[in-house]
Amino acid sequence: MAPQATEAIGNNFWHLMDDLGQAENFNIDMEDEIVYNMVVVKDGEVKWMPPHLRPQAAPPAPPAAAKESKHQPEPSISGGTM
């Protein structure tokens, strides 16, 4: 699996460098949506904004019956309690 993953990431980087103009015509086009979303800092200015995180829902409260229940001893085989 490692060779396939290496080939896939290498292929992705090759296409990215091709889109950026290769070595001869290298250009960071901030009008390109893909380039814009991957640039973090350009000319000393932070360009990348982290995505807005959705607030997580609070875990559901336990049922009221579970709070009020008290541990009852289990009856023994003879019918009495232990």
Kinemage of the C-alpha trace (Angstrom):
@kinemage 1
@onewidth
@group {chain A} dominant
@subgroup {mainchain}
@vectorlist {calphas} color= white
{ca met a 1} P 0.000 0.000 0.000
{ca ala a 2} L 2.898 2.407 0.680
{ca pro a 3} L 4.045 2.471 -2.974
{ca gln a 4} L 0.532 3.400 -4.148
{ca ala a 5} L 0.227 6.147 -1.521
{ca thr a 6} L 3.642 7.525 -2.472
{ca glu a 7} L 2.722 7.527 -6.141
{ca ala a 8} L -0.616 9.243 -5.440
{ca ile a 9} L 0.898 12.049 -3.345
{ca gly a 10} L 3.725 12.493 -5.850
{ca asn a 11} L 1.185 12.755 -8.654
{ca asn a 12} L -0.789 15.352 -6.673
{ca phe a 13} L 2.347 17.441 -6.053
{ca trp a 14} L 3.348 17.194 -9.714
{ca his a 15} L -0.064 18.521 -10.828
{ca leu a 16} L 0.066 21.271 -8.192
{ca met a 17} L 3.471 22.444 -9.425
{ca asp a 18} L 2.164 22.277 -13.000
{ca asp a 19} L -0.813 24.483 -12.024
{ca leu a 20} L 1.551 26.964 -10.345
{ca gly a 21} L 3.452 27.433 -13.614
{ca gln a 22} L 6.325 24.987 -13.109
{ca ala a 23} L 9.836 26.346 -12.445
{ca glu a 24} L 9.956 28.676 -15.441
{ca asn a 25} L 6.696 30.563 -14.858
{ca phe a 26} L 6.074 30.001 -11.137
{ca asn a 27} L 3.190 32.211 -10.015
{ca ile a 28} L 0.957 32.225 -6.959
{ca asp a 29} L -2.405 33.209 -8.421
{ca met a 30} L -4.558 34.293 -5.480
{ca glu a 31} L -7.571 34.389 -7.828
{ca asp a 32} L -7.377 30.588 -8.151
{ca glu a 33} L -9.628 29.043 -5.476
{ca ile a 34} L -7.335 26.062 -4.862
{ca val a 35} L -4.222 28.217 -4.543
{ca tyr a 36} L -6.029 30.783 -2.380
{ca asn a 37} L -7.168 28.100 0.089
{ca met a 38} L -3.692 26.576 0.470
{ca val a 39} L -1.678 29.797 0.950
{ca val a 40} L -1.053 30.539 4.635
{ca val a 41} L 1.272 33.566 4.453
{ca lys a 42} L 2.032 35.750 1.426
{ca asp a 43} L 4.321 38.773 1.532
{ca gly a 44} L 4.369 38.616 5.360
{ca glu a 45} L 0.584 38.782 5.635
{ca val a 46} L -1.488 35.895 6.994
{ca lys a 47} L -3.980 34.886 4.309
{ca trp a 48} L -5.364 31.642 5.650
{ca met a 49} L -8.280 31.703 8.038
{ca pro a 50} L -9.141 28.538 9.933
{ca pro a 51} L -12.539 27.062 9.153
{ca his a 52} L -15.351 27.926 11.513
{ca leu a 53} L -15.880 25.096 13.946
{ca arg a 54} L -19.384 24.074 14.777
{ca pro a 55} L -20.133 23.998 18.498
{ca gln a 56} L -20.481 20.480 19.781
{ca ala a 57} L -23.754 19.486 21.357
{ca ala a 58} L -23.703 18.808 25.068
{ca pro a 59} L -24.071 15.133 25.986
{ca pro a 60} L -27.635 14.169 26.866
{ca ala a 61} L -28.533 14.265 30.535
{ca pro a 62} L -29.128 10.886 32.169
{ca pro a 63} L -32.785 9.976 32.730
{ca ala a 64} L -34.261 11.183 36.025
{ca ala a 65} L -35.157 7.603 37.043
{ca ala a 66} L -31.510 6.563 36.909
{ca lys a 67} L -30.538 9.371 39.287
{ca glu a 68} L -33.121 8.441 41.896
{ca ser a 69} L -32.700 4.665 41.839
{ca lys a 70} L -30.875 3.181 44.801
{ca his a 71} L -28.972 -0.069 44.749
{ca gln a 72} L -31.238 -2.889 45.859
{ca pro a 73} L -29.589 -6.092 47.046
{ca glu a 74} L -30.291 -9.026 44.774
{ca pro a 75} L -32.222 -11.922 46.290
{ca ser a 76} L -30.304 -15.120 46.913
{ca ile a 77} L -31.280 -18.475 45.487
{ca ser a 78} L -33.124 -19.312 48.722
{ca gly a 79} L -35.360 -16.288 48.285
{ca gly a 80} L -33.831 -14.118 51.022
{ca thr a 81} L -31.482 -11.189 50.593
{ca met a 82} L -27.762 -11.358 51.038
